[in-house]
Amino acid sequence: KEAEAAKESAKAEAEELLKRREAEFKVQMEQRQQEWEKEMRERVQAEASEHAQAAEQARIHSEDLARLQAEFEERQRKAEEASQRRIEELERKALKAAAEEEGHKQHELVMQRLEDQ
């Protein structure tokens, strides 16, 4: 009977140990599953953050390019206007000089005619 009782006791202890190990294994697997899910969520969040950063950088870059293009076009327009004003000013001076030259020639002709008389 004692041997039978010892056998039953050993069997019960073995079953209890097996149940404990199964429970511990189950807890470890659940923890690993939670850790894996957490890691996946963090990766997804990191990717989303990287995409958001890249989109923001692209937006800033695009705005900078648009601003630089507008500044260039404005400088170009002002330079063309200044150049046109300078051309017009030189044309006026050339016409004035030509008119003065013509006036001077006419004056000399009149003086020449007066002398000839």
Phi and psi restraints in degrees (range 20) as a CNS / XPLOR table:
assign (resid 1 and name C) (resid 2 and name N)
       (resid 2 and name CA) (resid 2 and name C) 1.0 -63.0 20.0 2
assign (resid 2 and name N) (resid 2 and name CA)
       (resid 2 and name C) (resid 3 and name N) 1.0 -39.9 20.0 2
assign (resid 2 and name C) (resid 3 and name N)
       (resid 3 and name CA) (resid 3 and name C) 1.0 -64.2 20.0 2
assign (resid 3 and name N) (resid 3 and name CA)
       (resid 3 and name C) (resid 4 and name N) 1.0 -40.3 20.0 2
assign (resid 3 and name C) (resid 4 and name N)
       (resid 4 and name CA) (resid 4 and name C) 1.0 -64.5 20.0 2
assign (resid 4 and name N) (resid 4 and name CA)
       (resid 4 and name C) (resid 5 and name N) 1.0 -42.9 20.0 2
assign (resid 4 and name C) (resid 5 and name N)
       (resid 5 and name CA) (resid 5 and name C) 1.0 -65.9 20.0 2
assign (resid 5 and name N) (resid 5 and name CA)
       (resid 5 and name C) (resid 6 and name N) 1.0 -41.6 20.0 2
assign (resid 5 and name C) (resid 6 and name N)
       (resid 6 and name CA) (resid 6 and name C) 1.0 -64.1 20.0 2
assign (resid 6 and name N) (resid 6 and name CA)
       (resid 6 and name C) (resid 7 and name N) 1.0 -39.6 20.0 2
assign (resid 6 and name C) (resid 7 and name N)
       (resid 7 and name CA) (resid 7 and name C) 1.0 -64.3 20.0 2
assign (resid 7 and name N) (resid 7 and name CA)
       (resid 7 and name C) (resid 8 and name N) 1.0 -44.5 20.0 2
assign (resid 7 and name C) (resid 8 and name N)
       (resid 8 and name CA) (resid 8 and name C) 1.0 -63.9 20.0 2
assign (resid 8 and name N) (resid 8 and name CA)
       (resid 8 and name C) (resid 9 and name N) 1.0 -41.4 20.0 2
assign (resid 8 and name C) (resid 9 and name N)
       (resid 9 and name CA) (resid 9 and name C) 1.0 -64.2 20.0 2
assign (resid 9 and name N) (resid 9 and name CA)
       (resid 9 and name C) (resid 10 and name N) 1.0 -44.0 20.0 2
assign (resid 9 and name C) (resid 10 and name N)
       (resid 10 and name CA) (resid 10 and name C) 1.0 -64.4 20.0 2
assign (resid 10 and name N) (resid 10 and name CA)
       (resid 10 and name C) (resid 11 and name N) 1.0 -39.7 20.0 2
assign (resid 10 and name C) (resid 11 and name N)
       (resid 11 and name CA) (resid 11 and name C) 1.0 -64.6 20.0 2
assign (resid 11 and name N) (resid 11 and name CA)
       (resid 11 and name C) (resid 12 and name N) 1.0 -42.8 20.0 2
assign (resid 11 and name C) (resid 12 and name N)
       (resid 12 and name CA) (resid 12 and name C) 1.0 -64.0 20.0 2
assign (resid 12 and name N) (resid 12 and name CA)
       (resid 12 and name C) (resid 13 and name N) 1.0 -42.4 20.0 2
assign (resid 12 and name C) (resid 13 and name N)
       (resid 13 and name CA) (resid 13 and name C) 1.0 -63.4 20.0 2
assign (resid 13 and name N) (resid 13 and name CA)
       (resid 13 and name C) (resid 14 and name N) 1.0 -41.7 20.0 2
assign (resid 13 and name C) (resid 14 and name N)
       (resid 14 and name CA) (resid 14 and name C) 1.0 -63.9 20.0 2
assign (resid 14 and name N) (resid 14 and name CA)
       (resid 14 and name C) (resid 15 and name N) 1.0 -42.3 20.0 2
assign (resid 14 and name C) (resid 15 and name N)
       (resid 15 and name CA) (resid 15 and name C) 1.0 -65.4 20.0 2
assign (resid 15 and name N) (resid 15 and name CA)
       (resid 15 and name C) (resid 16 and name N) 1.0 -40.2 20.0 2
assign (resid 15 and name C) (resid 16 and name N)
       (resid 16 and name CA) (resid 16 and name C) 1.0 -63.8 20.0 2
assign (resid 16 and name N) (resid 16 and name CA)
       (resid 16 and name C) (resid 17 and name N) 1.0 -44.5 20.0 2
assign (resid 16 and name C) (resid 17 and name N)
       (resid 17 and name CA) (resid 17 and name C) 1.0 -62.5 20.0 2
assign (resid 17 and name N) (resid 17 and name CA)
       (resid 17 and name C) (resid 18 and name N) 1.0 -42.9 20.0 2
assign (resid 17 and name C) (resid 18 and name N)
       (resid 18 and name CA) (resid 18 and name C) 1.0 -62.1 20.0 2
assign (resid 18 and name N) (resid 18 and name CA)
       (resid 18 and name C) (resid 19 and name N) 1.0 -43.0 20.0 2
assign (resid 18 and name C) (resid 19 and name N)
       (resid 19 and name CA) (resid 19 and name C) 1.0 -63.4 20.0 2
assign (resid 19 and name N) (resid 19 and name CA)
       (resid 19 and name C) (resid 20 and name N) 1.0 -41.6 20.0 2
assign (resid 19 and name C) (resid 20 and name N)
       (resid 20 and name CA) (resid 20 and name C) 1.0 -62.9 20.0 2
assign (resid 20 and name N) (resid 20 and name CA)
       (resid 20 and name C) (resid 21 and name N) 1.0 -44.2 20.0 2
assign (resid 20 and name C) (resid 21 and name N)
       (resid 21 and name CA) (resid 21 and name C) 1.0 -64.8 20.0 2
assign (resid 21 and name N) (resid 21 and name CA)
       (resid 21 and name C) (resid 22 and name N) 1.0 -39.8 20.0 2
assign (resid 21 and name C) (resid 22 and name N)
       (resid 22 and name CA) (resid 22 and name C) 1.0 -63.1 20.0 2
assign (resid 22 and name N) (resid 22 and name CA)
       (resid 22 and name C) (resid 23 and name N) 1.0 -41.7 20.0 2
assign (resid 22 and name C) (resid 23 and name N)
       (resid 23 and name CA) (resid 23 and name C) 1.0 -65.1 20.0 2
assign (resid 23 and name N) (resid 23 and name CA)
       (resid 23 and name C) (resid 24 and name N) 1.0 -44.3 20.0 2
assign (resid 23 and name C) (resid 24 and name N)
       (resid 24 and name CA) (resid 24 and name C) 1.0 -61.9 20.0 2
assign (resid 24 and name N) (resid 24 and name CA)
       (resid 24 and name C) (resid 25 and name N) 1.0 -42.4 20.0 2
assign (resid 24 and name C) (resid 25 and name N)
       (resid 25 and name CA) (resid 25 and name C) 1.0 -62.5 20.0 2
assign (resid 25 and name N) (resid 25 and name CA)
       (resid 25 and name C) (resid 26 and name N) 1.0 -42.7 20.0 2
assign (resid 25 and name C) (resid 26 and name N)
       (resid 26 and name CA) (resid 26 and name C) 1.0 -62.1 20.0 2
assign (resid 26 and name N) (resid 26 and name CA)
       (resid 26 and name C) (resid 27 and name N) 1.0 -43.2 20.0 2
assign (resid 26 and name C) (resid 27 and name N)
       (resid 27 and name CA) (resid 27 and name C) 1.0 -62.7 20.0 2
assign (resid 27 and name N) (resid 27 and name CA)
       (resid 27 and name C) (resid 28 and name N) 1.0 -44.8 20.0 2
assign (resid 27 and name C) (resid 28 and name N)
       (resid 28 and name CA) (resid 28 and name C) 1.0 -61.5 20.0 2
assign (resid 28 and name N) (resid 28 and name CA)
       (resid 28 and name C) (resid 29 and name N) 1.0 -42.3 20.0 2
assign (resid 28 and name C) (resid 29 and name N)
       (resid 29 and name CA) (resid 29 and name C) 1.0 -65.1 20.0 2
assign (resid 29 and name N) (resid 29 and name CA)
       (resid 29 and name C) (resid 30 and name N) 1.0 -40.3 20.0 2
assign (resid 29 and name C) (resid 30 and name N)
       (resid 30 and name CA) (resid 30 and name C) 1.0 -64.4 20.0 2
assign (resid 30 and name N) (resid 30 and name CA)
       (resid 30 and name C) (resid 31 and name N) 1.0 -40.7 20.0 2
assign (resid 30 and name C) (resid 31 and name N)
       (resid 31 and name CA) (resid 31 and name C) 1.0 -63.5 20.0 2
assign (resid 31 and name N) (resid 31 and name CA)
       (resid 31 and name C) (resid 32 and name N) 1.0 -43.7 20.0 2
assign (resid 31 and name C) (resid 32 and name N)
       (resid 32 and name CA) (resid 32 and name C) 1.0 -63.6 20.0 2
assign (resid 32 and name N) (resid 32 and name CA)
       (resid 32 and name C) (resid 33 and name N) 1.0 -39.7 20.0 2
assign (resid 32 and name C) (resid 33 and name N)
       (resid 33 and name CA) (resid 33 and name C) 1.0 -62.3 20.0 2
assign (resid 33 and name N) (resid 33 and name CA)
       (resid 33 and name C) (resid 34 and name N) 1.0 -44.2 20.0 2
assign (resid 33 and name C) (resid 34 and name N)
       (resid 34 and name CA) (resid 34 and name C) 1.0 -64.5 20.0 2
assign (resid 34 and name N) (resid 34 and name CA)
       (resid 34 and name C) (resid 35 and name N) 1.0 -41.9 20.0 2
assign (resid 34 and name C) (resid 35 and name N)
       (resid 35 and name CA) (resid 35 and name C) 1.0 -62.3 20.0 2
assign (resid 35 and name N) (resid 35 and name CA)
       (resid 35 and name C) (resid 36 and name N) 1.0 -42.9 20.0 2
assign (resid 35 and name C) (resid 36 and name N)
       (resid 36 and name CA) (resid 36 and name C) 1.0 -63.2 20.0 2
assign (resid 36 and name N) (resid 36 and name CA)
       (resid 36 and name C) (resid 37 and name N) 1.0 -45.2 20.0 2
assign (resid 36 and name C) (resid 37 and name N)
       (resid 37 and name CA) (resid 37 and name C) 1.0 -62.3 20.0 2
assign (resid 37 and name N) (resid 37 and name CA)
       (resid 37 and name C) (resid 38 and name N) 1.0 -41.2 20.0 2
assign (resid 37 and name C) (resid 38 and name N)
       (resid 38 and name CA) (resid 38 and name C) 1.0 -62.5 20.0 2
assign (resid 38 and name N) (resid 38 and name CA)
       (resid 38 and name C) (resid 39 and name N) 1.0 -44.9 20.0 2
assign (resid 38 and name C) (resid 39 and name N)
       (resid 39 and name CA) (resid 39 and name C) 1.0 -61.0 20.0 2
assign (resid 39 and name N) (resid 39 and name CA)
       (resid 39 and name C) (resid 40 and name N) 1.0 -41.2 20.0 2
assign (resid 39 and name C) (resid 40 and name N)
       (resid 40 and name CA) (resid 40 and name C) 1.0 -64.5 20.0 2
assign (resid 40 and name N) (resid 40 and name CA)
       (resid 40 and name C) (resid 41 and name N) 1.0 -42.7 20.0 2
assign (resid 40 and name C) (resid 41 and name N)
       (resid 41 and name CA) (resid 41 and name C) 1.0 -61.1 20.0 2
assign (resid 41 and name N) (resid 41 and name CA)
       (resid 41 and name C) (resid 42 and name N) 1.0 -43.1 20.0 2
assign (resid 41 and name C) (resid 42 and name N)
       (resid 42 and name CA) (resid 42 and name C) 1.0 -63.7 20.0 2
assign (resid 42 and name N) (resid 42 and name CA)
       (resid 42 and name C) (resid 43 and name N) 1.0 -39.5 20.0 2
assign (resid 42 and name C) (resid 43 and name N)
       (resid 43 and name CA) (resid 43 and name C) 1.0 -64.1 20.0 2
assign (resid 43 and name N) (resid 43 and name CA)
       (resid 43 and name C) (resid 44 and name N) 1.0 -43.8 20.0 2
assign (resid 43 and name C) (resid 44 and name N)
       (resid 44 and name CA) (resid 44 and name C) 1.0 -62.5 20.0 2
assign (resid 44 and name N) (resid 44 and name CA)
       (resid 44 and name C) (resid 45 and name N) 1.0 -43.2 20.0 2
assign (resid 44 and name C) (resid 45 and name N)
       (resid 45 and name CA) (resid 45 and name C) 1.0 -64.4 20.0 2
assign (resid 45 and name N) (resid 45 and name CA)
       (resid 45 and name C) (resid 46 and name N) 1.0 -41.2 20.0 2
assign (resid 45 and name C) (resid 46 and name N)
       (resid 46 and name CA) (resid 46 and name C) 1.0 -63.7 20.0 2
assign (resid 46 and name N) (resid 46 and name CA)
       (resid 46 and name C) (resid 47 and name N) 1.0 -42.2 20.0 2
assign (resid 46 and name C) (resid 47 and name N)
       (resid 47 and name CA) (resid 47 and name C) 1.0 -62.5 20.0 2
assign (resid 47 and name N) (resid 47 and name CA)
       (resid 47 and name C) (resid 48 and name N) 1.0 -44.4 20.0 2
assign (resid 47 and name C) (resid 48 and name N)
       (resid 48 and name CA) (resid 48 and name C) 1.0 -61.9 20.0 2
assign (resid 48 and name N) (resid 48 and name CA)
       (resid 48 and name C) (resid 49 and name N) 1.0 -40.6 20.0 2
assign (resid 48 and name C) (resid 49 and name N)
       (resid 49 and name CA) (resid 49 and name C) 1.0 -64.8 20.0 2
assign (resid 49 and name N) (resid 49 and name CA)
       (resid 49 and name C) (resid 50 and name N) 1.0 -42.5 20.0 2
assign (resid 49 and name C) (resid 50 and name N)
       (resid 50 and name CA) (resid 50 and name C) 1.0 -62.7 20.0 2
assign (resid 50 and name N) (resid 50 and name CA)
       (resid 50 and name C) (resid 51 and name N) 1.0 -42.7 20.0 2
assign (resid 50 and name C) (resid 51 and name N)
       (resid 51 and name CA) (resid 51 and name C) 1.0 -63.4 20.0 2
assign (resid 51 and name N) (resid 51 and name CA)
       (resid 51 and name C) (resid 52 and name N) 1.0 -41.3 20.0 2
assign (resid 51 and name C) (resid 52 and name N)
       (resid 52 and name CA) (resid 52 and name C) 1.0 -64.3 20.0 2
assign (resid 52 and name N) (resid 52 and name CA)
       (resid 52 and name C) (resid 53 and name N) 1.0 -42.2 20.0 2
assign (resid 52 and name C) (resid 53 and name N)
       (resid 53 and name CA) (resid 53 and name C) 1.0 -63.1 20.0 2
assign (resid 53 and name N) (resid 53 and name CA)
       (resid 53 and name C) (resid 54 and name N) 1.0 -44.5 20.0 2
assign (resid 53 and name C) (resid 54 and name N)
       (resid 54 and name CA) (resid 54 and name C) 1.0 -62.9 20.0 2
assign (resid 54 and name N) (resid 54 and name CA)
       (resid 54 and name C) (resid 55 and name N) 1.0 -41.8 20.0 2
assign (resid 54 and name C) (resid 55 and name N)
       (resid 55 and name CA) (resid 55 and name C) 1.0 -63.9 20.0 2
assign (resid 55 and name N) (resid 55 and name CA)
       (resid 55 and name C) (resid 56 and name N) 1.0 -41.3 20.0 2
assign (resid 55 and name C) (resid 56 and name N)
       (resid 56 and name CA) (resid 56 and name C) 1.0 -64.8 20.0 2
assign (resid 56 and name N) (resid 56 and name CA)
       (resid 56 and name C) (resid 57 and name N) 1.0 -43.0 20.0 2
assign (resid 56 and name C) (resid 57 and name N)
       (resid 57 and name CA) (resid 57 and name C) 1.0 -63.8 20.0 2
assign (resid 57 and name N) (resid 57 and name CA)
       (resid 57 and name C) (resid 58 and name N) 1.0 -40.2 20.0 2
assign (resid 57 and name C) (resid 58 and name N)
       (resid 58 and name CA) (resid 58 and name C) 1.0 -64.1 20.0 2
assign (resid 58 and name N) (resid 58 and name CA)
       (resid 58 and name C) (resid 59 and name N) 1.0 -40.6 20.0 2
assign (resid 58 and name C) (resid 59 and name N)
       (resid 59 and name CA) (resid 59 and name C) 1.0 -63.3 20.0 2
assign (resid 59 and name N) (resid 59 and name CA)
       (resid 59 and name C) (resid 60 and name N) 1.0 -45.8 20.0 2
assign (resid 59 and name C) (resid 60 and name N)
       (resid 60 and name CA) (resid 60 and name C) 1.0 -62.6 20.0 2
assign (resid 60 and name N) (resid 60 and name CA)
       (resid 60 and name C) (resid 61 and name N) 1.0 -43.5 20.0 2
assign (resid 60 and name C) (resid 61 and name N)
       (resid 61 and name CA) (resid 61 and name C) 1.0 -60.9 20.0 2
assign (resid 61 and name N) (resid 61 and name CA)
       (resid 61 and name C) (resid 62 and name N) 1.0 -44.1 20.0 2
assign (resid 61 and name C) (resid 62 and name N)
       (resid 62 and name CA) (resid 62 and name C) 1.0 -62.6 20.0 2
assign (resid 62 and name N) (resid 62 and name CA)
       (resid 62 and name C) (resid 63 and name N) 1.0 -43.4 20.0 2
assign (resid 62 and name C) (resid 63 and name N)
       (resid 63 and name CA) (resid 63 and name C) 1.0 -63.5 20.0 2
assign (resid 63 and name N) (resid 63 and name CA)
       (resid 63 and name C) (resid 64 and name N) 1.0 -41.4 20.0 2
assign (resid 63 and name C) (resid 64 and name N)
       (resid 64 and name CA) (resid 64 and name C) 1.0 -62.2 20.0 2
assign (resid 64 and name N) (resid 64 and name CA)
       (resid 64 and name C) (resid 65 and name N) 1.0 -43.8 20.0 2
assign (resid 64 and name C) (resid 65 and name N)
       (resid 65 and name CA) (resid 65 and name C) 1.0 -62.6 20.0 2
assign (resid 65 and name N) (resid 65 and name CA)
       (resid 65 and name C) (resid 66 and name N) 1.0 -43.1 20.0 2
assign (resid 65 and name C) (resid 66 and name N)
       (resid 66 and name CA) (resid 66 and name C) 1.0 -62.7 20.0 2
assign (resid 66 and name N) (resid 66 and name CA)
       (resid 66 and name C) (resid 67 and name N) 1.0 -42.1 20.0 2
assign (resid 66 and name C) (resid 67 and name N)
       (resid 67 and name CA) (resid 67 and name C) 1.0 -64.1 20.0 2
assign (resid 67 and name N) (resid 67 and name CA)
       (resid 67 and name C) (resid 68 and name N) 1.0 -46.0 20.0 2
assign (resid 67 and name C) (resid 68 and name N)
       (resid 68 and name CA) (resid 68 and name C) 1.0 -62.7 20.0 2
assign (resid 68 and name N) (resid 68 and name CA)
       (resid 68 and name C) (resid 69 and name N) 1.0 -40.0 20.0 2
assign (resid 68 and name C) (resid 69 and name N)
       (resid 69 and name CA) (resid 69 and name C) 1.0 -62.5 20.0 2
assign (resid 69 and name N) (resid 69 and name CA)
       (resid 69 and name C) (resid 70 and name N) 1.0 -44.5 20.0 2
assign (resid 69 and name C) (resid 70 and name N)
       (resid 70 and name CA) (resid 70 and name C) 1.0 -64.0 20.0 2
assign (resid 70 and name N) (resid 70 and name CA)
       (resid 70 and name C) (resid 71 and name N) 1.0 -42.7 20.0 2
assign (resid 70 and name C) (resid 71 and name N)
       (resid 71 and name CA) (resid 71 and name C) 1.0 -62.5 20.0 2
assign (resid 71 and name N) (resid 71 and name CA)
       (resid 71 and name C) (resid 72 and name N) 1.0 -42.9 20.0 2
assign (resid 71 and name C) (resid 72 and name N)
       (resid 72 and name CA) (resid 72 and name C) 1.0 -61.9 20.0 2
assign (resid 72 and name N) (resid 72 and name CA)
       (resid 72 and name C) (resid 73 and name N) 1.0 -46.5 20.0 2
assign (resid 72 and name C) (resid 73 and name N)
       (resid 73 and name CA) (resid 73 and name C) 1.0 -62.8 20.0 2
assign (resid 73 and name N) (resid 73 and name CA)
       (resid 73 and name C) (resid 74 and name N) 1.0 -38.9 20.0 2
assign (resid 73 and name C) (resid 74 and name N)
       (resid 74 and name CA) (resid 74 and name C) 1.0 -65.3 20.0 2
assign (resid 74 and name N) (resid 74 and name CA)
       (resid 74 and name C) (resid 75 and name N) 1.0 -44.8 20.0 2
assign (resid 74 and name C) (resid 75 and name N)
       (resid 75 and name CA) (resid 75 and name C) 1.0 -62.7 20.0 2
assign (resid 75 and name N) (resid 75 and name CA)
       (resid 75 and name C) (resid 76 and name N) 1.0 -40.4 20.0 2
assign (resid 75 and name C) (resid 76 and name N)
       (resid 76 and name CA) (resid 76 and name C) 1.0 -62.7 20.0 2
assign (resid 76 and name N) (resid 76 and name CA)
       (resid 76 and name C) (resid 77 and name N) 1.0 -44.3 20.0 2
assign (resid 76 and name C) (resid 77 and name N)
       (resid 77 and name CA) (resid 77 and name C) 1.0 -62.4 20.0 2
assign (resid 77 and name N) (resid 77 and name CA)
       (resid 77 and name C) (resid 78 and name N) 1.0 -45.6 20.0 2
assign (resid 77 and name C) (resid 78 and name N)
       (resid 78 and name CA) (resid 78 and name C) 1.0 -64.1 20.0 2
assign (resid 78 and name N) (resid 78 and name CA)
       (resid 78 and name C) (resid 79 and name N) 1.0 -40.1 20.0 2
assign (resid 78 and name C) (resid 79 and name N)
       (resid 79 and name CA) (resid 79 and name C) 1.0 -64.4 20.0 2
assign (resid 79 and name N) (resid 79 and name CA)
       (resid 79 and name C) (resid 80 and name N) 1.0 -41.1 20.0 2
assign (resid 79 and name C) (resid 80 and name N)
       (resid 80 and name CA) (resid 80 and name C) 1.0 -65.3 20.0 2
assign (resid 80 and name N) (resid 80 and name CA)
       (resid 80 and name C) (resid 81 and name N) 1.0 -41.1 20.0 2
assign (resid 80 and name C) (resid 81 and name N)
       (resid 81 and name CA) (resid 81 and name C) 1.0 -63.0 20.0 2
assign (resid 81 and name N) (resid 81 and name CA)
       (resid 81 and name C) (resid 82 and name N) 1.0 -44.9 20.0 2
assign (resid 81 and name C) (resid 82 and name N)
       (resid 82 and name CA) (resid 82 and name C) 1.0 -62.8 20.0 2
assign (resid 82 and name N) (resid 82 and name CA)
       (resid 82 and name C) (resid 83 and name N) 1.0 -41.4 20.0 2
assign (resid 82 and name C) (resid 83 and name N)
       (resid 83 and name CA) (resid 83 and name C) 1.0 -63.3 20.0 2
assign (resid 83 and name N) (resid 83 and name CA)
       (resid 83 and name C) (resid 84 and name N) 1.0 -43.3 20.0 2
assign (resid 83 and name C) (resid 84 and name N)
       (resid 84 and name CA) (resid 84 and name C) 1.0 -63.4 20.0 2
assign (resid 84 and name N) (resid 84 and name CA)
       (resid 84 and name C) (resid 85 and name N) 1.0 -42.8 20.0 2
assign (resid 84 and name C) (resid 85 and name N)
       (resid 85 and name CA) (resid 85 and name C) 1.0 -61.2 20.0 2
assign (resid 85 and name N) (resid 85 and name CA)
       (resid 85 and name C) (resid 86 and name N) 1.0 -41.7 20.0 2
assign (resid 85 and name C) (resid 86 and name N)
       (resid 86 and name CA) (resid 86 and name C) 1.0 -64.1 20.0 2
assign (resid 86 and name N) (resid 86 and name CA)
       (resid 86 and name C) (resid 87 and name N) 1.0 -42.6 20.0 2
assign (resid 86 and name C) (resid 87 and name N)
       (resid 87 and name CA) (resid 87 and name C) 1.0 -60.7 20.0 2
assign (resid 87 and name N) (resid 87 and name CA)
       (resid 87 and name C) (resid 88 and name N) 1.0 -46.4 20.0 2
assign (resid 87 and name C) (resid 88 and name N)
       (resid 88 and name CA) (resid 88 and name C) 1.0 -62.5 20.0 2
assign (resid 88 and name N) (resid 88 and name CA)
       (resid 88 and name C) (resid 89 and name N) 1.0 -41.1 20.0 2
assign (resid 88 and name C) (resid 89 and name N)
       (resid 89 and name CA) (resid 89 and name C) 1.0 -62.4 20.0 2
assign (resid 89 and name N) (resid 89 and name CA)
       (resid 89 and name C) (resid 90 and name N) 1.0 -44.2 20.0 2
assign (resid 89 and name C) (resid 90 and name N)
       (resid 90 and name CA) (resid 90 and name C) 1.0 -65.5 20.0 2
assign (resid 90 and name N) (resid 90 and name CA)
       (resid 90 and name C) (resid 91 and name N) 1.0 -38.1 20.0 2
assign (resid 90 and name C) (resid 91 and name N)
       (resid 91 and name CA) (resid 91 and name C) 1.0 -63.4 20.0 2
assign (resid 91 and name N) (resid 91 and name CA)
       (resid 91 and name C) (resid 92 and name N) 1.0 -42.5 20.0 2
assign (resid 91 and name C) (resid 92 and name N)
       (resid 92 and name CA) (resid 92 and name C) 1.0 -61.8 20.0 2
assign (resid 92 and name N) (resid 92 and name CA)
       (resid 92 and name C) (resid 93 and name N) 1.0 -44.3 20.0 2
assign (resid 92 and name C) (resid 93 and name N)
       (resid 93 and name CA) (resid 93 and name C) 1.0 -63.0 20.0 2
assign (resid 93 and name N) (resid 93 and name CA)
       (resid 93 and name C) (resid 94 and name N) 1.0 -40.3 20.0 2
assign (resid 93 and name C) (resid 94 and name N)
       (resid 94 and name CA) (resid 94 and name C) 1.0 -64.7 20.0 2
assign (resid 94 and name N) (resid 94 and name CA)
       (resid 94 and name C) (resid 95 and name N) 1.0 -42.9 20.0 2
assign (resid 94 and name C) (resid 95 and name N)
       (resid 95 and name CA) (resid 95 and name C) 1.0 -63.6 20.0 2
assign (resid 95 and name N) (resid 95 and name CA)
       (resid 95 and name C) (resid 96 and name N) 1.0 -42.6 20.0 2
assign (resid 95 and name C) (resid 96 and name N)
       (resid 96 and name CA) (resid 96 and name C) 1.0 -62.9 20.0 2
assign (resid 96 and name N) (resid 96 and name CA)
       (resid 96 and name C) (resid 97 and name N) 1.0 -44.4 20.0 2
assign (resid 96 and name C) (resid 97 and name N)
       (resid 97 and name CA) (resid 97 and name C) 1.0 -64.0 20.0 2
assign (resid 97 and name N) (resid 97 and name CA)
       (resid 97 and name C) (resid 98 and name N) 1.0 -40.8 20.0 2
assign (resid 97 and name C) (resid 98 and name N)
       (resid 98 and name CA) (resid 98 and name C) 1.0 -64.6 20.0 2
assign (resid 98 and name N) (resid 98 and name CA)
       (resid 98 and name C) (resid 99 and name N) 1.0 -41.6 20.0 2
assign (resid 98 and name C) (resid 99 and name N)
       (resid 99 and name CA) (resid 99 and name C) 1.0 -64.4 20.0 2
assign (resid 99 and name N) (resid 99 and name CA)
       (resid 99 and name C) (resid 100 and name N) 1.0 -42.2 20.0 2
assign (resid 99 and name C) (resid 100 and name N)
       (resid 100 and name CA) (resid 100 and name C) 1.0 -63.7 20.0 2
assign (resid 100 and name N) (resid 100 and name CA)
       (resid 100 and name C) (resid 101 and name N) 1.0 -41.1 20.0 2
assign (resid 100 and name C) (resid 101 and name N)
       (resid 101 and name CA) (resid 101 and name C) 1.0 -62.6 20.0 2
assign (resid 101 and name N) (resid 101 and name CA)
       (resid 101 and name C) (resid 102 and name N) 1.0 -44.0 20.0 2
assign (resid 101 and name C) (resid 102 and name N)
       (resid 102 and name CA) (resid 102 and name C) 1.0 -63.5 20.0 2
assign (resid 102 and name N) (resid 102 and name CA)
       (resid 102 and name C) (resid 103 and name N) 1.0 -42.4 20.0 2
assign (resid 102 and name C) (resid 103 and name N)
       (resid 103 and name CA) (resid 103 and name C) 1.0 -61.6 20.0 2
assign (resid 103 and name N) (resid 103 and name CA)
       (resid 103 and name C) (resid 104 and name N) 1.0 -40.3 20.0 2
assign (resid 103 and name C) (resid 104 and name N)
       (resid 104 and name CA) (resid 104 and name C) 1.0 -64.8 20.0 2
assign (resid 104 and name N) (resid 104 and name CA)
       (resid 104 and name C) (resid 105 and name N) 1.0 -42.2 20.0 2
assign (resid 104 and name C) (resid 105 and name N)
       (resid 105 and name CA) (resid 105 and name C) 1.0 -63.5 20.0 2
assign (resid 105 and name N) (resid 105 and name CA)
       (resid 105 and name C) (resid 106 and name N) 1.0 -44.0 20.0 2
assign (resid 105 and name C) (resid 106 and name N)
       (resid 106 and name CA) (resid 106 and name C) 1.0 -61.3 20.0 2
assign (resid 106 and name N) (resid 106 and name CA)
       (resid 106 and name C) (resid 107 and name N) 1.0 -42.4 20.0 2
assign (resid 106 and name C) (resid 107 and name N)
       (resid 107 and name CA) (resid 107 and name C) 1.0 -61.3 20.0 2
assign (resid 107 and name N) (resid 107 and name CA)
       (resid 107 and name C) (resid 108 and name N) 1.0 -44.0 20.0 2
assign (resid 107 and name C) (resid 108 and name N)
       (resid 108 and name CA) (resid 108 and name C) 1.0 -63.8 20.0 2
assign (resid 108 and name N) (resid 108 and name CA)
       (resid 108 and name C) (resid 109 and name N) 1.0 -40.0 20.0 2
assign (resid 108 and name C) (resid 109 and name N)
       (resid 109 and name CA) (resid 109 and name C) 1.0 -62.8 20.0 2
assign (resid 109 and name N) (resid 109 and name CA)
       (resid 109 and name C) (resid 110 and name N) 1.0 -43.7 20.0 2
assign (resid 109 and name C) (resid 110 and name N)
       (resid 110 and name CA) (resid 110 and name C) 1.0 -61.7 20.0 2
assign (resid 110 and name N) (resid 110 and name CA)
       (resid 110 and name C) (resid 111 and name N) 1.0 -44.4 20.0 2
assign (resid 110 and name C) (resid 111 and name N)
       (resid 111 and name CA) (resid 111 and name C) 1.0 -63.8 20.0 2
assign (resid 111 and name N) (resid 111 and name CA)
       (resid 111 and name C) (resid 112 and name N) 1.0 -40.0 20.0 2
assign (resid 111 and name C) (resid 112 and name N)
       (resid 112 and name CA) (resid 112 and name C) 1.0 -63.4 20.0 2
assign (resid 112 and name N) (resid 112 and name CA)
       (resid 112 and name C) (resid 113 and name N) 1.0 -42.9 20.0 2
assign (resid 112 and name C) (resid 113 and name N)
       (resid 113 and name CA) (resid 113 and name C) 1.0 -64.8 20.0 2
assign (resid 113 and name N) (resid 113 and name CA)
       (resid 113 and name C) (resid 114 and name N) 1.0 -39.5 20.0 2
assign (resid 113 and name C) (resid 114 and name N)
       (resid 114 and name CA) (resid 114 and name C) 1.0 -64.1 20.0 2
assign (resid 114 and name N) (resid 114 and name CA)
       (resid 114 and name C) (resid 115 and name N) 1.0 -39.5 20.0 2
assign (resid 114 and name C) (resid 115 and name N)
       (resid 115 and name CA) (resid 115 and name C) 1.0 -67.7 20.0 2
assign (resid 115 and name N) (resid 115 and name CA)
       (resid 115 and name C) (resid 116 and name N) 1.0 -37.7 20.0 2
assign (resid 115 and name C) (resid 116 and name N)
       (resid 116 and name CA) (resid 116 and name C) 1.0 -67.1 20.0 2
assign (resid 116 and name N) (resid 116 and name CA)
       (resid 116 and name C) (resid 117 and name N) 1.0 -25.8 20.0 2
